[in-house]
Structures are given as C-alpha cells and as structure tokens.
Amino acid sequence: MRKVVGVVIAMIFCFYFMGYSQAFPDPFREPDQSTLAGGLGLTWIDGQPYTTFTIAPDISLGKFGIGIYLQLLLDNQNKFTLRKDEYQDGAGILRAIRYIRYGKKYDPFYVRVGMLEMASLANGFLMWNYNNGSNYDKRKIGLELDVDVGTFGFETVASNLNKLELVGTNVFVRPFRFFMPDALLLKDIRVYGTFVMDRGVAVDQNTTRDVQAYGFGADLHWLDYPFIKSFIYADYGKFKGYGSGQAIGITAIVPELGGLLGLAAKFEKRFIKEQFIPNFFGPMYDLSRFPTSTLNVFQRLENAPKSEGYFGQLAGHIAQKIRLIGNFQRLNGRKHSGILHLEASAPDLIPNINLRAYYDKSNIESFRDVRTLDIYSISTVEISYQLNRFMWLTAIYRWYWIETIEGGIKKYRPVERFEPRITFSYTFK
C-alpha cells in the first residue's frame, strides 16, 4: 500500500511541483455548493479493523458555511466498543464540527472557527498554510479573523482557542488611499507588520519557552484585470533572540486561457541570515512543538545556517476537469530543508469517478524523501465510484501521525489508515 501511494505522489509531483498564490482570491476555487453526506464502512488503523459510521454534511448558505465530520469507530475485535481516541484531549466531541465560517479569505470580512487548513498571514514569510489538524486524532479548535476596510485592516490566526498556543496577527495599511484615493497604482500599495507567538513550546520534557517572531513588508497589486492579475512584494522577518531574513517575490494569475487552461504562478527569492527559517509556522509546524528524536523548535533555529533559497508555487486547472496545486521550497546548502505540498482533484474527468489526493512533506533532501512516508508526512488519497444518484463506493487512505507517551516521554509515531465505505451524498447549490 505504501508503495502504491508513493507512485501516486510521484505522478502528481511530475505534473506540478509548486503551488498557488494566496494574494488574490483563488481563481480555481470550486463553486459554492452544499453537500449532505454520510456512510457506513470499514477502517483499518495500523492493521486493526473498525466498523465506521460517518455523517459529513458541508453546508454553504450565502456567506455562511459549516462543515461537520462526525465519525464513530467500533472495534471489530472488542465487541464493537467505541474507539474514543479521537474524542479525548484535543477538541473532544467538538471535533465533529470541522468548521464554521462567514465569508471567505480575502473578503472584506472573514471569520472561521474550527479546523484551520491553510492559514496564512501577509504573504506567508512567517506563517504560511498553517494546519492545526495535522494530528488527526487530536483536532484543535482554531480561529481565523480578517477585516479589510480598504484603507487598512488586519488578519488574525489562533491555532487553539482552548489553550491559546500559536497566535498571530498581520496589520496593514494602504497609505495613499487616505489622501490620493484615485491615484493609479499608488492606491494599491500596502504596507504591513506581522507578529506571531507560540506559547509554552517544549525545550525538553520539563521546560517550556515562548517563540516570538515579527516582520514587516510591502506589496503592490500592479495588475488586476479579469484576464490577468499580478503583484510584487518584499518581506523582512526576525525571530526574537535569533536571526532574520528577507525575501522578494512576484505572482501572476491567468484565470482562463481559451477556456481550456488556468494558471497561477509565484516565485520568491530568499536571503536568509543565520538562525532564521522562512515559513516556519507552516503545515507541519505542530510536529516540532514537542521534543522527539529530532531537534526541538529552538535547536532548529539555533542550528539554521546563513543561506539563500527559493519558494515556488504553481496551480491551475485543465478544462475544469483536473485541478492541481503544489508548492516547493528549499534553502541552498541547508540539508533536509525541502518542504513540499501537493493537491490534485479530478471530480469530472472520468464518468462516475471522483479522485482526490493531498500530500504534505517536510525534511526533504532528495526525491527519495519525497516518495517516503514517515513522521514528516501527511497524506490522504480518496477514490469514489458513483453507484447511483445518491450512493458512492469510496476508498480512503490516510497517513498521518499521533502523539504517544512512551516511558513518560511524549513521542510521535506514524499511523496508516485505510477506509472503504458506502457513502450517501447529495450536492445542491
């Protein structure tokens, strides 16, 4: 199974190795719609079989949206007793509420409570695509809150409202709109400042410290037309007590090319001093919050050498049948600094077949690391076949990690999960 998933990942990697820009609303977002879904099936977690009952509606009503994912796992080898791991610690029973939102990212007002999947601040130099649900069994309740009134605004992220661990904000202003509101180009210059803090990060099993980072930057949306959008930006970031770094970048989006192709591309050049790591608060950040066999957060910063590097993104659609997203970043001369994110979906490519795949990987040194699943990997592959108008036969493969206590020491270990099921699903606008 692991080799099969590796081949799928490698195929996706060959199509696109970089991801999409978040500076404009995602031009490839699927239309607003609501889905009522549920199912009965089997799940294997590390070889242990469970019977599953799932209810998963996703409702969108105008600006308001709510996602529910309630799954009960009954142990087939223990008189069908309920597996309680998902509902202990973390968000508890509230994990069933995947999210509640109003608006969408880059709307004048946007708020989301629950699971955070791609939380970013500013252009992402400090916090980029953070995910507070990478530990699948211990889901947190997070918050995103953004306000943009034109002349100024802010973005806010909190990973865990229960403990207020990782929090961050980005405050921005468009200064020329105060006295030159109609000035070409100048009115779209944005200046911003960012602050991120993670409270109570483990130094060892008995000691914790806070991690603090701040930065500032500016961007200019110099093209904003229906057929092409583009902006340029510059960023500076620093960790309190550690080093700093700078970056310059450009993004371009072409939503449609003859109705057959849409593309979004971004390239960022980085100049990194000692003891600084860009995009530090990213998709896999929660893995580093507690000591494991690898370096802790502070050791990672202390050991980070001076370097230059790059960050690339590419995304798009092919005839609205295939949607691909990916990104890759690496620092020159810094071993195992590669970080990869991939998504692929083909809901209409093959009649009655729906394909989706997601993959996050850090600690990359070579292509061999890309196709190897370990504690630095999070992956989901989902294949569905439509039996009739309302029923689907679905197979889901997940690779993720969980926290365990071994000899009084908190550690991480990977978990492999396979889940075939019959699903009821009805989609409506």
PyMOL commands that set and color helices and strands:
alter all, ss='L'
color gray80, all
select helices_A, chain A and resi 2-15+85-87+92-96+175-177+186-188+285-288+297-302+367-370
alter helices_A, ss='H'
color red, helices_A
select strands_A, chain A and resi 34-45+48-55+58-61+64-68+70-75+81-82+97-102+109-114+142-148+152-158+166-173+189-202+208-224+229-239+244-257+261-272+307-318+322-331+338-346+353-364+377-386+391-406+409-428
alter strands_A, ss='S'
color yellow, strands_A
deselect
rebuild
show_as cartoon
